[in-house]
Amino acid sequence: MPRKSTSLSLDADLIARATAVGANISRAAEAGVEQDVRRVEAERWKDDITRACDLLMTGY
């Protein structure tokens, strides 16, 4: 998948710790964003399915 350069602000202490352990900050940030997006998408899907089931059960 193509990558896009972006700018973001992170806690300075966290950056220092990540650098100290040799973490790839860009990849770590990407993984965190991916995890959060998947969580929100799953919640929305669940809410949509719940609403659809409620509509079916109540006859609209």
mmCIF file of the N, C-alpha and C atoms, coordinates in Angstrom:
data_MODEL
# 
_entry.id   MODEL 
# 
loop_
_atom_site.group_PDB 
_atom_site.id 
_atom_site.type_symbol 
_atom_site.label_atom_id 
_atom_site.label_alt_id 
_atom_site.label_comp_id 
_atom_site.label_asym_id 
_atom_site.label_entity_id 
_atom_site.label_seq_id 
_atom_site.pdbx_PDB_ins_code 
_atom_site.Cartn_x 
_atom_site.Cartn_y 
_atom_site.Cartn_z 
_atom_site.occupancy 
_atom_site.B_iso_or_equiv 
_atom_site.pdbx_formal_charge 
_atom_site.auth_seq_id 
_atom_site.auth_comp_id 
_atom_site.auth_asym_id 
_atom_site.auth_atom_id 
_atom_site.pdbx_PDB_model_num 
ATOM 1   N N  . MET A 1 1  ? 0.848   -1.173 0.000  1.00 0.00 ? 1  MET A N  1 
ATOM 2   C CA . MET A 1 1  ? 0.000   0.000  0.000  1.00 0.00 ? 1  MET A CA 1 
ATOM 3   C C  . MET A 1 1  ? 0.901   1.246  0.000  1.00 0.00 ? 1  MET A C  1 
ATOM 4   N N  . PRO A 1 2  ? 0.552   2.239  -0.786 1.00 0.00 ? 2  PRO A N  1 
ATOM 5   C CA . PRO A 1 2  ? 1.391   3.452  -0.820 1.00 0.00 ? 2  PRO A CA 1 
ATOM 6   C C  . PRO A 1 2  ? 1.385   4.164  0.524  1.00 0.00 ? 2  PRO A C  1 
ATOM 7   N N  . ARG A 1 3  ? 2.466   4.807  0.817  1.00 0.00 ? 3  ARG A N  1 
ATOM 8   C CA . ARG A 1 3  ? 2.602   5.529  2.073  1.00 0.00 ? 3  ARG A CA 1 
ATOM 9   C C  . ARG A 1 3  ? 2.480   7.028  1.799  1.00 0.00 ? 3  ARG A C  1 
ATOM 10  N N  . LYS A 1 4  ? 1.994   7.767  2.788  1.00 0.00 ? 4  LYS A N  1 
ATOM 11  C CA . LYS A 1 4  ? 1.835   9.214  2.675  1.00 0.00 ? 4  LYS A CA 1 
ATOM 12  C C  . LYS A 1 4  ? 2.510   9.862  3.866  1.00 0.00 ? 4  LYS A C  1 
ATOM 13  N N  . SER A 1 5  ? 3.341   10.818 3.590  1.00 0.00 ? 5  SER A N  1 
ATOM 14  C CA . SER A 1 5  ? 4.019   11.547 4.651  1.00 0.00 ? 5  SER A CA 1 
ATOM 15  C C  . SER A 1 5  ? 3.004   12.423 5.384  1.00 0.00 ? 5  SER A C  1 
ATOM 16  N N  . THR A 1 6  ? 3.139   12.465 6.709  1.00 0.00 ? 6  THR A N  1 
ATOM 17  C CA . THR A 1 6  ? 2.240   13.287 7.515  1.00 0.00 ? 6  THR A CA 1 
ATOM 18  C C  . THR A 1 6  ? 3.006   13.822 8.720  1.00 0.00 ? 6  THR A C  1 
ATOM 19  N N  . SER A 1 7  ? 2.416   14.766 9.388  1.00 0.00 ? 7  SER A N  1 
ATOM 20  C CA . SER A 1 7  ? 3.031   15.344 10.572 1.00 0.00 ? 7  SER A CA 1 
ATOM 21  C C  . SER A 1 7  ? 2.095   15.126 11.745 1.00 0.00 ? 7  SER A C  1 
ATOM 22  N N  . LEU A 1 8  ? 2.652   14.729 12.880 1.00 0.00 ? 8  LEU A N  1 
ATOM 23  C CA . LEU A 1 8  ? 1.844   14.584 14.075 1.00 0.00 ? 8  LEU A CA 1 
ATOM 24  C C  . LEU A 1 8  ? 2.679   14.898 15.296 1.00 0.00 ? 8  LEU A C  1 
ATOM 25  N N  . SER A 1 9  ? 1.997   15.194 16.370 1.00 0.00 ? 9  SER A N  1 
ATOM 26  C CA . SER A 1 9  ? 2.677   15.528 17.620 1.00 0.00 ? 9  SER A CA 1 
ATOM 27  C C  . SER A 1 9  ? 2.514   14.377 18.594 1.00 0.00 ? 9  SER A C  1 
ATOM 28  N N  . LEU A 1 10 ? 3.624   13.988 19.215 1.00 0.00 ? 10 LEU A N  1 
ATOM 29  C CA . LEU A 1 10 ? 3.622   12.905 20.196 1.00 0.00 ? 10 LEU A CA 1 
ATOM 30  C C  . LEU A 1 10 ? 4.320   13.377 21.460 1.00 0.00 ? 10 LEU A C  1 
ATOM 31  N N  . ASP A 1 11 ? 4.016   12.732 22.559 1.00 0.00 ? 11 ASP A N  1 
ATOM 32  C CA . ASP A 1 11 ? 4.634   13.049 23.835 1.00 0.00 ? 11 ASP A CA 1 
ATOM 33  C C  . ASP A 1 11 ? 6.159   12.937 23.725 1.00 0.00 ? 11 ASP A C  1 
ATOM 34  N N  . ALA A 1 12 ? 6.870   13.964 24.149 1.00 0.00 ? 12 ALA A N  1 
ATOM 35  C CA . ALA A 1 12 ? 8.323   14.011 24.015 1.00 0.00 ? 12 ALA A CA 1 
ATOM 36  C C  . ALA A 1 12 ? 9.012   12.877 24.775 1.00 0.00 ? 12 ALA A C  1 
ATOM 37  N N  . ASP A 1 13 ? 8.519   12.559 25.963 1.00 0.00 ? 13 ASP A N  1 
ATOM 38  C CA . ASP A 1 13 ? 9.113   11.462 26.727 1.00 0.00 ? 13 ASP A CA 1 
ATOM 39  C C  . ASP A 1 13 ? 8.913   10.123 26.016 1.00 0.00 ? 13 ASP A C  1 
ATOM 40  N N  . LEU A 1 14 ? 7.751   9.949  25.419 1.00 0.00 ? 14 LEU A N  1 
ATOM 41  C CA . LEU A 1 14 ? 7.487   8.720  24.683 1.00 0.00 ? 14 LEU A CA 1 
ATOM 42  C C  . LEU A 1 14 ? 8.429   8.590  23.483 1.00 0.00 ? 14 LEU A C  1 
ATOM 43  N N  . ILE A 1 15 ? 8.667   9.692  22.790 1.00 0.00 ? 15 ILE A N  1 
ATOM 44  C CA . ILE A 1 15 ? 9.599   9.685  21.655 1.00 0.00 ? 15 ILE A CA 1 
ATOM 45  C C  . ILE A 1 15 ? 11.000  9.317  22.127 1.00 0.00 ? 15 ILE A C  1 
ATOM 46  N N  . ALA A 1 16 ? 11.416  9.881  23.241 1.00 0.00 ? 16 ALA A N  1 
ATOM 47  C CA . ALA A 1 16 ? 12.746  9.583  23.776 1.00 0.00 ? 16 ALA A CA 1 
ATOM 48  C C  . ALA A 1 16 ? 12.865  8.106  24.140 1.00 0.00 ? 16 ALA A C  1 
ATOM 49  N N  . ARG A 1 17 ? 11.839  7.559  24.775 1.00 0.00 ? 17 ARG A N  1 
ATOM 50  C CA . ARG A 1 17 ? 11.861  6.143  25.141 1.00 0.00 ? 17 ARG A CA 1 
ATOM 51  C C  . ARG A 1 17 ? 11.865  5.253  23.908 1.00 0.00 ? 17 ARG A C  1 
ATOM 52  N N  . ALA A 1 18 ? 11.057  5.606  22.930 1.00 0.00 ? 18 ALA A N  1 
ATOM 53  C CA . ALA A 1 18 ? 10.996  4.821  21.692 1.00 0.00 ? 18 ALA A CA 1 
ATOM 54  C C  . ALA A 1 18 ? 12.340  4.836  20.975 1.00 0.00 ? 18 ALA A C  1 
ATOM 55  N N  . THR A 1 19 ? 12.955  5.997  20.929 1.00 0.00 ? 19 THR A N  1 
ATOM 56  C CA . THR A 1 19 ? 14.269  6.128  20.292 1.00 0.00 ? 19 THR A CA 1 
ATOM 57  C C  . THR A 1 19 ? 15.305  5.298  21.040 1.00 0.00 ? 19 THR A C  1 
ATOM 58  N N  . ALA A 1 20 ? 15.235  5.326  22.360 1.00 0.00 ? 20 ALA A N  1 
ATOM 59  C CA . ALA A 1 20 ? 16.197  4.595  23.190 1.00 0.00 ? 20 ALA A CA 1 
ATOM 60  C C  . ALA A 1 20 ? 16.137  3.088  22.959 1.00 0.00 ? 20 ALA A C  1 
ATOM 61  N N  . VAL A 1 21 ? 14.948  2.576  22.682 1.00 0.00 ? 21 VAL A N  1 
ATOM 62  C CA . VAL A 1 21 ? 14.825  1.137  22.466 1.00 0.00 ? 21 VAL A CA 1 
ATOM 63  C C  . VAL A 1 21 ? 14.895  0.754  20.984 1.00 0.00 ? 21 VAL A C  1 
ATOM 64  N N  . GLY A 1 22 ? 15.094  1.758  20.137 1.00 0.00 ? 22 GLY A N  1 
ATOM 65  C CA . GLY A 1 22 ? 15.239  1.488  18.709 1.00 0.00 ? 22 GLY A CA 1 
ATOM 66  C C  . GLY A 1 22 ? 13.936  1.220  17.978 1.00 0.00 ? 22 GLY A C  1 
ATOM 67  N N  . ALA A 1 23 ? 12.845  1.702  18.532 1.00 0.00 ? 23 ALA A N  1 
ATOM 68  C CA . ALA A 1 23 ? 11.545  1.497  17.898 1.00 0.00 ? 23 ALA A CA 1 
ATOM 69  C C  . ALA A 1 23 ? 11.442  2.322  16.614 1.00 0.00 ? 23 ALA A C  1 
ATOM 70  N N  . ASN A 1 24 ? 10.750  1.767  15.632 1.00 0.00 ? 24 ASN A N  1 
ATOM 71  C CA . ASN A 1 24 ? 10.435  2.497  14.414 1.00 0.00 ? 24 ASN A CA 1 
ATOM 72  C C  . ASN A 1 24 ? 9.169   3.294  14.717 1.00 0.00 ? 24 ASN A C  1 
ATOM 73  N N  . ILE A 1 25 ? 9.333   4.575  15.003 1.00 0.00 ? 25 ILE A N  1 
ATOM 74  C CA . ILE A 1 25 ? 8.218   5.404  15.469 1.00 0.00 ? 25 ILE A CA 1 
ATOM 75  C C  . ILE A 1 25 ? 7.127   5.511  14.420 1.00 0.00 ? 25 ILE A C  1 
ATOM 76  N N  . SER A 1 26 ? 7.499   5.641  13.179 1.00 0.00 ? 26 SER A N  1 
ATOM 77  C CA . SER A 1 26 ? 6.511   5.738  12.109 1.00 0.00 ? 26 SER A CA 1 
ATOM 78  C C  . SER A 1 26 ? 5.655   4.480  12.035 1.00 0.00 ? 26 SER A C  1 
ATOM 79  N N  . ARG A 1 27 ? 6.296   3.326  12.058 1.00 0.00 ? 27 ARG A N  1 
ATOM 80  C CA . ARG A 1 27 ? 5.560   2.050  11.984 1.00 0.00 ? 27 ARG A CA 1 
ATOM 81  C C  . ARG A 1 27 ? 4.728   1.825  13.250 1.00 0.00 ? 27 ARG A C  1 
ATOM 82  N N  . ALA A 1 28 ? 5.264   2.218  14.388 1.00 0.00 ? 28 ALA A N  1 
ATOM 83  C CA . ALA A 1 28 ? 4.523   2.060  15.638 1.00 0.00 ? 28 ALA A CA 1 
ATOM 84  C C  . ALA A 1 28 ? 3.277   2.948  15.643 1.00 0.00 ? 28 ALA A C  1 
ATOM 85  N N  . ALA A 1 29 ? 3.424   4.174  15.174 1.00 0.00 ? 29 ALA A N  1 
ATOM 86  C CA . ALA A 1 29 ? 2.278   5.084  15.098 1.00 0.00 ? 29 ALA A CA 1 
ATOM 87  C C  . ALA A 1 29 ? 1.240   4.531  14.126 1.00 0.00 ? 29 ALA A C  1 
ATOM 88  N N  . GLU A 1 30 ? 1.708   4.032  12.998 1.00 0.00 ? 30 GLU A N  1 
ATOM 89  C CA . GLU A 1 30 ? 0.805   3.449  12.008 1.00 0.00 ? 30 GLU A CA 1 
ATOM 90  C C  . GLU A 1 30 ? 0.026   2.269  12.610 1.00 0.00 ? 30 GLU A C  1 
ATOM 91  N N  . ALA A 1 31 ? 0.717   1.417  13.345 1.00 0.00 ? 31 ALA A N  1 
ATOM 92  C CA . ALA A 1 31 ? 0.068   0.272  13.969 1.00 0.00 ? 31 ALA A CA 1 
ATOM 93  C C  . ALA A 1 31 ? -0.986  0.722  14.979 1.00 0.00 ? 31 ALA A C  1 
ATOM 94  N N  . GLY A 1 32 ? -0.683  1.758  15.736 1.00 0.00 ? 32 GLY A N  1 
ATOM 95  C CA . GLY A 1 32 ? -1.641  2.277  16.708 1.00 0.00 ? 32 GLY A CA 1 
ATOM 96  C C  . GLY A 1 32 ? -2.871  2.867  16.047 1.00 0.00 ? 32 GLY A C  1 
ATOM 97  N N  . VAL A 1 33 ? -2.666  3.610  14.976 1.00 0.00 ? 33 VAL A N  1 
ATOM 98  C CA . VAL A 1 33 ? -3.800  4.188  14.239 1.00 0.00 ? 33 VAL A CA 1 
ATOM 99  C C  . VAL A 1 33 ? -4.635  3.070  13.627 1.00 0.00 ? 33 VAL A C  1 
ATOM 100 N N  . GLU A 1 34 ? -3.975  2.081  13.041 1.00 0.00 ? 34 GLU A N  1 
ATOM 101 C CA . GLU A 1 34 ? -4.684  0.935  12.451 1.00 0.00 ? 34 GLU A CA 1 
ATOM 102 C C  . GLU A 1 34 ? -5.541  0.230  13.493 1.00 0.00 ? 34 GLU A C  1 
ATOM 103 N N  . GLN A 1 35 ? -4.982  0.001  14.667 1.00 0.00 ? 35 GLN A N  1 
ATOM 104 C CA . GLN A 1 35 ? -5.709  -0.671 15.743 1.00 0.00 ? 35 GLN A CA 1 
ATOM 105 C C  . GLN A 1 35 ? -6.940  0.136  16.145 1.00 0.00 ? 35 GLN A C  1 
ATOM 106 N N  . ASP A 1 36 ? -6.795  1.439  16.269 1.00 0.00 ? 36 ASP A N  1 
ATOM 107 C CA . ASP A 1 36 ? -7.914  2.278  16.689 1.00 0.00 ? 36 ASP A CA 1 
ATOM 108 C C  . ASP A 1 36 ? -8.990  2.330  15.605 1.00 0.00 ? 36 ASP A C  1 
ATOM 109 N N  . VAL A 1 37 ? -8.580  2.424  14.348 1.00 0.00 ? 37 VAL A N  1 
ATOM 110 C CA . VAL A 1 37 ? -9.543  2.456  13.240 1.00 0.00 ? 37 VAL A CA 1 
ATOM 111 C C  . VAL A 1 37 ? -10.330 1.146  13.202 1.00 0.00 ? 37 VAL A C  1 
ATOM 112 N N  . ARG A 1 38 ? -9.631  0.016  13.337 1.00 0.00 ? 38 ARG A N  1 
ATOM 113 C CA . ARG A 1 38 ? -10.322 -1.285 13.338 1.00 0.00 ? 38 ARG A CA 1 
ATOM 114 C C  . ARG A 1 38 ? -11.317 -1.380 14.495 1.00 0.00 ? 38 ARG A C  1 
ATOM 115 N N  . ARG A 1 39 ? -10.942 -0.862 15.663 1.00 0.00 ? 39 ARG A N  1 
ATOM 116 C CA . ARG A 1 39 ? -11.839 -0.887 16.821 1.00 0.00 ? 39 ARG A CA 1 
ATOM 117 C C  . ARG A 1 39 ? -13.100 -0.074 16.555 1.00 0.00 ? 39 ARG A C  1 
ATOM 118 N N  . VAL A 1 40 ? -12.924 1.135  16.017 1.00 0.00 ? 40 VAL A N  1 
ATOM 119 C CA . VAL A 1 40 ? -14.074 2.000  15.737 1.00 0.00 ? 40 VAL A CA 1 
ATOM 120 C C  . VAL A 1 40 ? -14.952 1.394  14.644 1.00 0.00 ? 40 VAL A C  1 
ATOM 121 N N  . GLU A 1 41 ? -14.319 0.846  13.602 1.00 0.00 ? 41 GLU A N  1 
ATOM 122 C CA . GLU A 1 41 ? -15.098 0.208  12.540 1.00 0.00 ? 41 GLU A CA 1 
ATOM 123 C C  . GLU A 1 41 ? -15.908 -0.973 13.075 1.00 0.00 ? 41 GLU A C  1 
ATOM 124 N N  . ALA A 1 42 ? -15.316 -1.759 13.962 1.00 0.00 ? 42 ALA A N  1 
ATOM 125 C CA . ALA A 1 42 ? -16.023 -2.903 14.549 1.00 0.00 ? 42 ALA A CA 1 
ATOM 126 C C  . ALA A 1 42 ? -17.198 -2.429 15.407 1.00 0.00 ? 42 ALA A C  1 
ATOM 127 N N  . GLU A 1 43 ? -16.989 -1.364 16.172 1.00 0.00 ? 43 GLU A N  1 
ATOM 128 C CA . GLU A 1 43 ? -18.077 -0.826 16.992 1.00 0.00 ? 43 GLU A CA 1 
ATOM 129 C C  . GLU A 1 43 ? -19.220 -0.333 16.116 1.00 0.00 ? 43 GLU A C  1 
ATOM 130 N N  . ARG A 1 44 ? -18.882 0.367  15.036 1.00 0.00 ? 44 ARG A N  1 
ATOM 131 C CA . ARG A 1 44 ? -19.920 0.873  14.129 1.00 0.00 ? 44 ARG A CA 1 
ATOM 132 C C  . ARG A 1 44 ? -20.663 -0.274 13.461 1.00 0.00 ? 44 ARG A C  1 
ATOM 133 N N  . TRP A 1 45 ? -19.925 -1.310 13.052 1.00 0.00 ? 45 TRP A N  1 
ATOM 134 C CA . TRP A 1 45 ? -20.548 -2.472 12.424 1.00 0.00 ? 45 TRP A CA 1 
ATOM 135 C C  . TRP A 1 45 ? -21.525 -3.119 13.402 1.00 0.00 ? 45 TRP A C  1 
ATOM 136 N N  . LYS A 1 46 ? -21.085 -3.287 14.646 1.00 0.00 ? 46 LYS A N  1 
ATOM 137 C CA . LYS A 1 46 ? -21.942 -3.889 15.665 1.00 0.00 ? 46 LYS A CA 1 
ATOM 138 C C  . LYS A 1 46 ? -23.193 -3.046 15.878 1.00 0.00 ? 46 LYS A C  1 
ATOM 139 N N  . ASP A 1 47 ? -23.028 -1.726 15.950 1.00 0.00 ? 47 ASP A N  1 
ATOM 140 C CA . ASP A 1 47 ? -24.183 -0.842 16.126 1.00 0.00 ? 47 ASP A CA 1 
ATOM 141 C C  . ASP A 1 47 ? -25.140 -0.943 14.943 1.00 0.00 ? 47 ASP A C  1 
ATOM 142 N N  . ASP A 1 48 ? -24.599 -0.997 13.728 1.00 0.00 ? 48 ASP A N  1 
ATOM 143 C CA . ASP A 1 48 ? -25.434 -1.124 12.528 1.00 0.00 ? 48 ASP A CA 1 
ATOM 144 C C  . ASP A 1 48 ? -26.216 -2.433 12.539 1.00 0.00 ? 48 ASP A C  1 
ATOM 145 N N  . ILE A 1 49 ? -25.539 -3.527 12.885 1.00 0.00 ? 49 ILE A N  1 
ATOM 146 C CA . ILE A 1 49 ? -26.202 -4.826 12.934 1.00 0.00 ? 49 ILE A CA 1 
ATOM 147 C C  . ILE A 1 49 ? -27.272 -4.850 14.024 1.00 0.00 ? 49 ILE A C  1 
ATOM 148 N N  . THR A 1 50 ? -26.966 -4.261 15.164 1.00 0.00 ? 50 THR A N  1 
ATOM 149 C CA . THR A 1 50 ? -27.942 -4.200 16.257 1.00 0.00 ? 50 THR A CA 1 
ATOM 150 C C  . THR A 1 50 ? -29.184 -3.432 15.828 1.00 0.00 ? 50 THR A C  1 
ATOM 151 N N  . ARG A 1 51 ? -28.983 -2.283 15.167 1.00 0.00 ? 51 ARG A N  1 
ATOM 152 C CA . ARG A 1 51 ? -30.127 -1.502 14.693 1.00 0.00 ? 51 ARG A CA 1 
ATOM 153 C C  . ARG A 1 51 ? -30.935 -2.284 13.660 1.00 0.00 ? 51 ARG A C  1 
ATOM 154 N N  . ALA A 1 52 ? -30.255 -2.958 12.747 1.00 0.00 ? 52 ALA A N  1 
ATOM 155 C CA . ALA A 1 52 ? -30.936 -3.738 11.721 1.00 0.00 ? 52 ALA A CA 1 
ATOM 156 C C  . ALA A 1 52 ? -31.757 -4.873 12.351 1.00 0.00 ? 52 ALA A C  1 
ATOM 157 N N  . CYS A 1 53 ? -31.166 -5.549 13.319 1.00 0.00 ? 53 CYS A N  1 
ATOM 158 C CA . CYS A 1 53 ? -31.898 -6.623 13.998 1.00 0.00 ? 53 CYS A CA 1 
ATOM 159 C C  . CYS A 1 53 ? -33.098 -6.079 14.765 1.00 0.00 ? 53 CYS A C  1 
ATOM 160 N N  . ASP A 1 54 ? -32.911 -4.948 15.409 1.00 0.00 ? 54 ASP A N  1 
ATOM 161 C CA . ASP A 1 54 ? -34.035 -4.331 16.123 1.00 0.00 ? 54 ASP A CA 1 
ATOM 162 C C  . ASP A 1 54 ? -35.171 -3.992 15.170 1.00 0.00 ? 54 ASP A C  1 
ATOM 163 N N  . LEU A 1 55 ? -34.819 -3.473 13.997 1.00 0.00 ? 55 LEU A N  1 
ATOM 164 C CA . LEU A 1 55 ? -35.845 -3.135 12.999 1.00 0.00 ? 55 LEU A CA 1 
ATOM 165 C C  . LEU A 1 55 ? -36.567 -4.388 12.529 1.00 0.00 ? 55 LEU A C  1 
ATOM 166 N N  . LEU A 1 56 ? -35.833 -5.448 12.289 1.00 0.00 ? 56 LEU A N  1 
ATOM 167 C CA . LEU A 1 56 ? -36.448 -6.699 11.852 1.00 0.00 ? 56 LEU A CA 1 
ATOM 168 C C  . LEU A 1 56 ? -37.358 -7.281 12.929 1.00 0.00 ? 56 LEU A C  1 
ATOM 169 N N  . MET A 1 57 ? -36.917 -7.208 14.169 1.00 0.00 ? 57 MET A N  1 
ATOM 170 C CA . MET A 1 57 ? -37.680 -7.785 15.271 1.00 0.00 ? 57 MET A CA 1 
ATOM 171 C C  . MET A 1 57 ? -38.942 -6.984 15.589 1.00 0.00 ? 57 MET A C  1 
ATOM 172 N N  . THR A 1 58 ? -38.914 -5.689 15.359 1.00 0.00 ? 58 THR A N  1 
ATOM 173 C CA . THR A 1 58 ? -40.069 -4.854 15.676 1.00 0.00 ? 58 THR A CA 1 
ATOM 174 C C  . THR A 1 58 ? -40.959 -4.617 14.461 1.00 0.00 ? 58 THR A C  1 
ATOM 175 N N  . GLY A 1 59 ? -40.556 -5.142 13.314 1.00 0.00 ? 59 GLY A N  1 
ATOM 176 C CA . GLY A 1 59 ? -41.360 -4.952 12.108 1.00 0.00 ? 59 GLY A CA 1 
ATOM 177 C C  . GLY A 1 59 ? -41.280 -3.545 11.562 1.00 0.00 ? 59 GLY A C  1 
ATOM 178 N N  . TYR A 1 60 ? -40.133 -2.897 11.796 1.00 0.00 ? 60 TYR A N  1 
ATOM 179 C CA . TYR A 1 60 ? -39.847 -1.541 11.327 1.00 0.00 ? 60 TYR A CA 1 
ATOM 180 C C  . TYR A 1 60 ? -40.527 -0.573 12.198 1.00 0.00 ? 60 TYR A C  1 
# 
